[in-house]
């Protein structure tokens, strides 16, 4: 079990230097959590992928799996210091605060951009997804037929899930509970986006509004679903990545590639529906080329802005990887 102290120096001759090292390590971990929260809040981006890029994924899965029967026994016996070390509590606390901060910071921003700069935001997401896919390509042999089959399976899964009718998603508390269970699996699995799954389930914008308005019943039920799902699936996900590493990442890559069709910025709305609040939402859409977008829809494609947003998305992922690689090499 990793020590809950963060990269504490073996040389304790200078306590102030050790404390400074711990503070800087804690700040770096918080920023990694912040990046994960920002990533998990946008469709198509995976907090799990960011955890891999920032070299904390294995420790995160190990810490999640440590919340087990032994942890319960320590809690019941009142052995709180031992429990804290057992579950890598300092790591989870700092990382969790960073993730929560990222979610809170991005909630208002993402909603505003979705409503006012849809094409630019979707292009940014595509840049993030493509860059993440490129980073994952080294995880498997993409010329092996089994891996190609797994990639195709992941692609088809995204295509099938994208056919979910948003009108069938009645935002009951039970539905939100199971949405949390499903989305949390994507949030901790590299390459899958929890926000993207919530978008497909029709719960994404509803939950963002609940987060902004501090709708505690909705937030509480969703978090409960996340906790149950996290505990249920973390062992399975860790086992799949450990036992079928290449097949798992092949499937993840297929899912990412399939999501590009859904994230395509220029869409023609074929039909829409009215929700319980009287707001109209697209039901059926068709992707169109940006050069024909104005002629077909009457709206401007803002192509230059979209291309710039795409480039920023790609650069953000590559820069994030380089920054945390450089930090890891100095630790």
C-alpha positions as CSV (number, residue, x, y, z in Angstrom):
1,X,0.0,0.0,0.0
2,X,1.4,3.4,-0.9
3,X,2.2,5.6,2.0
4,X,-0.5,8.2,2.5
5,X,2.2,10.9,2.7
6,X,2.8,12.3,-0.7
7,X,6.3,11.8,-2.0
8,X,7.8,12.6,1.3
9,X,11.6,12.9,1.2
10,X,13.7,10.2,2.9
11,X,15.9,12.9,4.3
12,X,14.2,14.4,7.3
13,X,17.1,16.6,8.4
14,X,15.3,19.7,7.3
15,X,11.6,19.5,8.5
16,X,10.7,22.8,6.7
17,X,12.0,21.4,3.4
18,X,10.0,18.1,3.9
19,X,6.9,20.1,4.7
20,X,7.5,22.2,1.6
21,X,7.9,19.1,-0.5
22,X,4.6,17.7,0.9
23,X,2.8,20.9,0.2
24,X,4.0,21.1,-3.4
25,X,3.2,17.4,-3.9
26,X,-0.3,17.9,-2.4
27,X,-0.8,20.9,-4.7
28,X,0.2,18.9,-7.7
29,X,-2.2,16.1,-6.7
30,X,-5.0,18.6,-6.2
31,X,-4.3,20.1,-9.7
32,X,-4.4,16.6,-11.2
33,X,-7.8,16.1,-9.5
34,X,-8.9,19.5,-10.8
35,X,-8.0,18.3,-14.4
36,X,-9.9,15.1,-13.8
37,X,-13.0,17.0,-12.7
38,X,-12.8,19.3,-15.7
39,X,-12.4,16.3,-17.9
40,X,-15.3,14.4,-16.4
41,X,-17.6,17.3,-16.8
42,X,-17.4,17.5,-20.6
43,X,-18.8,14.9,-23.0
44,X,-16.2,12.9,-24.8
45,X,-13.4,13.5,-22.2
46,X,-12.4,10.9,-19.6
47,X,-11.1,11.7,-16.1
48,X,-9.7,8.2,-16.2
49,X,-7.6,9.1,-19.3
50,X,-6.3,12.2,-17.4
51,X,-5.4,9.9,-14.5
52,X,-3.4,7.7,-16.8
53,X,-1.6,10.7,-18.4
54,X,-0.8,12.1,-14.9
55,X,0.5,8.8,-13.6
56,X,-2.0,8.3,-10.8
57,X,-4.4,5.8,-12.3
58,X,-2.9,2.6,-10.8
59,X,-2.8,4.2,-7.3
60,X,-6.4,5.5,-7.8
61,X,-7.8,2.0,-8.7
62,X,-5.8,0.5,-5.8
63,X,-7.2,3.0,-3.3
64,X,-10.7,2.5,-4.5
65,X,-10.3,-1.3,-4.2
66,X,-9.0,-0.9,-0.6
67,X,-12.5,0.2,0.5
68,X,-13.2,-3.4,1.4
69,X,-14.2,-5.7,4.2
70,X,-10.9,-5.0,6.0
71,X,-11.7,-1.3,5.9
72,X,-15.1,-1.9,7.4
73,X,-13.6,-3.9,10.2
74,X,-11.1,-1.2,11.0
75,X,-14.0,1.3,11.1
76,X,-16.1,-0.8,13.4
77,X,-13.2,-1.3,15.7
78,X,-12.5,2.5,15.9
79,X,-9.0,2.2,14.4
80,X,-9.3,5.3,12.4
81,X,-5.6,6.0,11.8
82,X,-5.1,2.4,10.5
83,X,-8.2,2.8,8.3
84,X,-6.9,6.1,6.9
85,X,-3.7,4.4,5.9
86,X,-5.4,1.4,4.6
87,X,-7.6,3.3,2.1
88,X,-4.8,5.8,1.2
89,X,-7.0,8.5,2.7
90,X,-4.8,11.5,2.1
91,X,-4.5,10.7,-1.5
92,X,-8.2,10.2,-2.0
93,X,-9.1,13.3,0.0
94,X,-6.8,15.7,-1.9
95,X,-7.7,14.1,-5.3
96,X,-11.4,14.2,-4.5
97,X,-11.3,17.9,-3.5
98,X,-9.6,18.6,-6.8
99,X,-12.2,16.6,-8.8
100,X,-15.1,18.3,-7.0
101,X,-13.5,21.7,-7.7
102,X,-13.2,20.9,-11.3
103,X,-16.8,19.9,-11.6
104,X,-18.0,23.0,-9.8
105,X,-15.8,25.3,-11.9
106,X,-16.9,23.8,-15.2
107,X,-20.7,23.5,-14.6
108,X,-21.7,27.1,-15.4
109,X,-19.0,27.4,-18.1
110,X,-20.0,24.3,-20.0
111,X,-23.7,25.1,-19.9
112,X,-23.1,28.6,-21.3
113,X,-20.9,27.3,-24.1
114,X,-23.4,24.5,-25.0
115,X,-26.1,27.1,-25.4
116,X,-24.1,29.9,-27.1
117,X,-21.1,28.4,-28.8
118,X,-22.1,24.8,-29.6
119,X,-20.0,24.4,-32.8
120,X,-16.8,25.7,-31.2
121,X,-17.4,23.6,-28.0
122,X,-18.0,20.4,-30.0
123,X,-14.9,21.0,-32.1
124,X,-12.9,21.4,-28.9
125,X,-14.3,18.1,-27.6
126,X,-13.3,16.4,-30.8
127,X,-9.8,17.7,-30.4
128,X,-9.7,16.3,-26.9
129,X,-11.0,12.9,-28.0
130,X,-8.7,12.5,-31.0
131,X,-5.7,13.5,-28.9
132,X,-6.7,11.0,-26.2
133,X,-7.1,8.3,-28.8
134,X,-3.7,9.0,-30.2
135,X,-2.2,8.7,-26.7
136,X,-3.9,5.4,-26.2
137,X,-2.6,3.8,-29.4
138,X,0.6,2.6,-27.7
139,X,-1.5,0.5,-25.3
140,X,-2.3,-2.2,-27.9
141,X,-1.2,-3.8,-31.1
142,X,-3.6,-2.3,-33.6
143,X,-2.6,-4.7,-36.3
144,X,-3.8,-7.8,-34.4
145,X,-7.1,-9.1,-35.5
146,X,-8.5,-9.6,-32.0
147,X,-7.7,-6.1,-31.1
148,X,-9.2,-4.8,-34.3
149,X,-12.4,-6.8,-33.5
150,X,-12.5,-5.3,-30.0
151,X,-12.1,-1.9,-31.6
152,X,-15.0,-2.5,-33.9
153,X,-17.1,-3.8,-31.0
154,X,-16.4,-0.6,-29.0
155,X,-17.3,1.5,-32.1
156,X,-20.6,-0.4,-32.5
157,X,-21.4,0.0,-28.8
158,X,-21.2,3.8,-29.1
159,X,-23.3,3.7,-32.2
160,X,-26.0,1.6,-30.5
161,X,-26.0,3.7,-27.3
162,X,-26.3,6.9,-29.4
163,X,-29.7,5.5,-30.6
164,X,-31.3,6.0,-27.2
165,X,-34.4,8.1,-27.4
166,X,-34.1,11.1,-25.0
167,X,-37.9,11.2,-24.6
168,X,-37.7,7.8,-22.9
169,X,-35.4,9.2,-20.2
170,X,-37.8,10.4,-17.5
171,X,-35.6,12.0,-14.9
172,X,-36.9,10.1,-11.9
173,X,-34.7,9.6,-8.9
174,X,-34.4,5.9,-9.7
175,X,-33.3,6.7,-13.2
176,X,-30.7,9.2,-11.9
177,X,-29.4,6.6,-9.5
178,X,-28.8,4.0,-12.2
179,X,-27.3,6.8,-14.4
180,X,-24.8,7.5,-11.7
181,X,-23.9,3.8,-11.5
182,X,-23.3,3.6,-15.3
183,X,-21.5,7.0,-15.6
184,X,-19.0,6.3,-12.8
185,X,-17.7,3.3,-14.7
186,X,-16.9,5.5,-17.6
187,X,-15.4,8.2,-15.3
188,X,-12.8,5.8,-13.9
189,X,-12.1,3.8,-17.1
190,X,-9.4,5.5,-19.4
191,X,-10.9,6.6,-22.7
192,X,-14.6,6.6,-21.6
193,X,-16.3,9.8,-20.7
194,X,-18.8,9.8,-17.8
195,X,-20.3,13.1,-19.1
196,X,-20.6,11.6,-22.6
197,X,-22.6,8.6,-21.2
198,X,-24.8,11.0,-19.2
199,X,-25.4,13.0,-22.4
200,X,-26.5,9.8,-24.2
201,X,-28.7,8.9,-21.3
202,X,-30.3,12.3,-21.5
203,X,-29.3,13.2,-17.9
204,X,-26.3,15.5,-18.6
205,X,-27.8,18.9,-18.7
206,X,-30.4,18.0,-16.0
207,X,-27.6,17.1,-13.6
208,X,-25.5,20.2,-14.5
209,X,-28.5,22.4,-13.7
210,X,-29.0,20.5,-10.4
211,X,-25.3,21.1,-9.6
212,X,-25.6,24.8,-10.3
213,X,-28.9,25.1,-8.2
214,X,-27.6,22.8,-5.4
215,X,-30.6,20.5,-5.8
216,X,-29.5,18.3,-2.9
217,X,-32.0,15.4,-3.4
218,X,-31.0,15.0,-7.0
219,X,-27.3,15.4,-6.3
220,X,-27.5,13.0,-3.3
221,X,-29.3,10.2,-5.3
222,X,-26.8,10.6,-8.2
223,X,-23.8,10.4,-5.9
224,X,-25.3,7.4,-4.1
225,X,-25.5,5.7,-7.5
226,X,-21.9,6.6,-8.2
227,X,-20.7,5.2,-4.9
228,X,-22.5,1.9,-5.4
229,X,-21.4,1.7,-9.0
230,X,-17.8,2.6,-8.1
231,X,-17.6,-0.1,-5.5
232,X,-19.3,-2.7,-7.7
233,X,-17.3,-2.2,-10.9
234,X,-13.9,-1.1,-9.7
235,X,-12.8,-4.7,-9.2
236,X,-14.1,-5.7,-12.6
237,X,-12.5,-2.8,-14.4
238,X,-9.1,-3.4,-12.7
239,X,-9.3,-7.1,-13.5
240,X,-10.1,-6.4,-17.2
241,X,-7.3,-3.9,-17.6
242,X,-4.9,-6.2,-15.8
243,X,-5.9,-9.5,-17.5
244,X,-7.0,-8.3,-21.0
245,X,-5.0,-5.1,-21.3
246,X,-4.7,-4.8,-25.1
247,X,-8.3,-5.9,-25.8
248,X,-9.6,-3.4,-23.2
249,X,-7.7,-0.5,-24.7
250,X,-8.7,-1.6,-28.2
251,X,-12.4,-1.5,-27.2
252,X,-11.9,1.9,-25.5
253,X,-10.3,3.3,-28.6
254,X,-13.3,2.1,-30.7
255,X,-15.7,3.8,-28.3
256,X,-13.8,7.0,-28.6
257,X,-13.8,6.9,-32.4
258,X,-17.5,6.2,-32.4
259,X,-18.1,9.2,-30.3
260,X,-16.8,11.5,-33.0
261,X,-20.0,11.1,-35.0
262,X,-22.0,12.2,-32.1
263,X,-19.8,15.1,-31.3
264,X,-19.8,16.4,-34.9
265,X,-20.4,20.1,-34.5
266,X,-22.6,20.8,-37.6
267,X,-26.0,19.1,-37.3
268,X,-29.4,19.4,-38.9
269,X,-32.2,19.0,-36.5
270,X,-34.7,16.6,-38.1
271,X,-37.1,16.5,-35.1
272,X,-37.3,17.7,-31.6
273,X,-39.3,17.2,-28.4
274,X,-40.5,19.4,-25.6
275,X,-39.5,18.4,-22.0
276,X,-41.5,18.9,-18.8
277,X,-40.1,22.4,-18.4
278,X,-41.3,23.5,-21.9
279,X,-37.8,23.6,-23.4
280,X,-37.2,22.1,-26.9
281,X,-34.4,19.5,-27.4
282,X,-33.2,17.9,-30.6
283,X,-34.5,14.3,-31.0
284,X,-33.2,13.3,-34.4
285,X,-30.2,15.0,-36.1
286,X,-28.1,14.5,-39.2
287,X,-24.5,15.5,-39.6
288,X,-23.8,17.9,-42.4
289,X,-20.6,19.3,-43.9
290,X,-19.7,22.8,-42.7
291,X,-19.5,24.1,-46.3
292,X,-23.2,23.2,-46.7
293,X,-24.3,24.2,-43.2
294,X,-25.5,27.7,-44.0
295,X,-27.4,26.6,-47.0
296,X,-29.2,23.7,-45.2
297,X,-29.8,25.3,-41.7
298,X,-29.5,29.0,-42.3
299,X,-26.9,29.3,-39.6
300,X,-23.2,30.2,-39.9
301,X,-20.7,27.3,-39.5
302,X,-18.1,29.5,-37.7
303,X,-15.5,27.2,-39.3
304,X,-12.5,29.2,-38.4
305,X,-13.5,29.4,-34.7
306,X,-14.3,25.6,-34.8
307,X,-10.9,24.8,-36.3
308,X,-9.1,27.0,-33.7
309,X,-11.1,25.3,-30.9
310,X,-10.2,21.8,-32.3
311,X,-6.5,22.8,-32.3
312,X,-6.8,24.1,-28.7
313,X,-8.3,20.7,-27.7
314,X,-5.5,18.7,-29.2
315,X,-2.9,21.0,-27.7
316,X,-4.5,20.9,-24.3
317,X,-4.2,17.1,-24.1
318,X,-0.6,16.9,-25.5
319,X,0.5,19.8,-23.2
320,X,-1.1,18.1,-20.2
321,X,0.8,14.9,-20.9
322,X,4.1,16.7,-21.4
323,X,3.7,18.8,-18.2
324,X,2.9,15.8,-15.9
325,X,5.6,13.7,-17.6
326,X,8.1,16.4,-16.8
327,X,6.9,16.5,-13.2
328,X,7.0,12.7,-12.9
329,X,10.6,12.6,-14.1
330,X,11.6,15.1,-11.3
331,X,9.9,13.2,-8.5
